[in-house]
Amino acid sequence: MYKKFSESFPSISEKRSRIRLCLDVLRVISRGVEKPTNIMYKSNLSWVTLREILMLLAEEGLIKCEVAGKRKRYKITKKGLDTLRYFRKIEELLILTP
């Protein structure tokens, strides 16, 4: 009837979906982490994967990139915040629904 505790959560070896990766990066940026290297570490991503995700999120208007000299900083947009709220609401509904 009920799943075992270990079946309720993904194992460490399971890969995150593309959507989960994007949401993880959005969450990190929404917490004020702006530098790409810090975003990479907080999101637990490789540099190549992070660059792909950042480009995708910027193309969709979920984040914006600010360049000062050689330094890049990323900030979440209103559309990005709305997207995070939407997915948090879905997660709440799925978790609270029996």
N, C-alpha and C positions, 0 to 999 in steps of 0.2 A: 504494500500500500504506500508507504513512505520510502523515499530514497534514502540510502545510507548517507551519512554525513559526507563522506569522501566523494560521493557521486553528485552532491549538490553544488560543488564548486569545481571549476576547471582545474585540471592538473597543471603543474608548472610547465610541463613540456608542451601543452597545447598552445597553438599559435593564436594570437589575437586577430580578429577580423580587421579588414581595412577600415570599417566604420569605427570600431573600437580604438584603433590607432589614432584616427582623426579626432575622436572625442577626447582621448587621453591628452593629446597635444593641446586641444582647445582648453581643457581644464587647467593644464599647467600654465598656459599663457594668461588665462583669466585670473589666476592667482598672483599675477604681477611678474612672472618670470619672463624676461624679454630677450635675453641673449641666446643665440642659437645653441651654443654649447651647453648652457644651463638647461635649456628646454630638452635637449637630447638626453642629458643625464636624468632629469626628473621624469621624463617619459619612458626611460629605459629602451631607447632606440639606437640603431646604428646611424652613423652620419648620413649615409646614402638614403636610407629609409626616411629619416627626418627631412631631408631636403625635398624629397618627393611629396611628402605630406604637407610641408610648408607651402610649396608651389601650388598644390591642389587647393588648400584652404584659402590662399591669397586669390587664386583665379575665381573661386566661388564667392569672394567677398566676405569671408568669415574672419579673416585677419588682415591686417595691413602691415607692410614693411616700411620702416623708416630708416633711411640711410644717412649716416653722418660720417663723412670721410670714407674709411674702409669698413666701418662698423655698421652692422645691421641690428635692428631691434624690431621685435614683433609685438603688435598690440591686437587685442581682440576687438572686433567691430560690434555694433548693435546686432547685426544679423548673426554673428557668432554667438553672442550671449543668448539671443532668442533660441538658437539651435540647441545650445546646452540645456536651457530650461526645458525645451520640448523633450529631449531625450531623458532628462532626469525624471520628468513626469511619467514617461513610459516605463522607466525602470521601477519607479514607485508603484505603479499600477500592477506591473508583473510580479513584483516581490510581495505585495500585500494581497494579491488575489490568490485564494486557496486553490 
